[in-house]
């Protein structure tokens, strides 16, 4: 079992609520389209970071899903709508192996 975490920093506090709504829209699309359970949330203290979390059976399954998403025009268009929310260069991905 693996946990994928994508994090990004919100550019302005004034757009934090809209950015979190956008993150929820991304989750809804991914969950419906790929039949997964992606979740998202925002850090409570410190920097305005949004995190998307997704449990995966294996790293290979995650790579296969990512490959599909790269070719998904609707998903790519959705991501484009949120591009102005984020601090440039702040996107970070982590893949954590979990004990069974």
C-alpha positions, 0 to 999 in steps of 0.5 A, a space after each residue: 500500500 502506498 500513499 501519494 501526497 501532492 502539496 502546493 502553496 497558495 499564492 495569496 491568503 485572499 484566494 485560500 477559500 477559492 483554492 480549497 474549493 478548486 482542490 475539492 473540485 479536482 478531487 471530485 473529478 478524479 474520484 468520479 473518473 478514476 473510481 478512487 478516494 482522493 481527499 484534500 485539505 489545507 494546512 491549519 498552521 504555517 504556510 497556506 498549503 493544500 494537500 491532495 492525498 490518495 491511497 494506492 495499491 502499488 507504485 505501478 498502479 499510481 504510475 498507470 493512473 498518472 499516465 491516463 491523467 496526463 492524456 485526459 484533456 478534461 482533467 488537464 483543462 480543469 488543472 489549468 483553471 487553478 494555475 493562478 492560485 499557486 506559488 510558482 515552483 511550490 508543487 511537491 509530490 511524495 509517495 510513501 510506502 505504508 506497512 500492510 
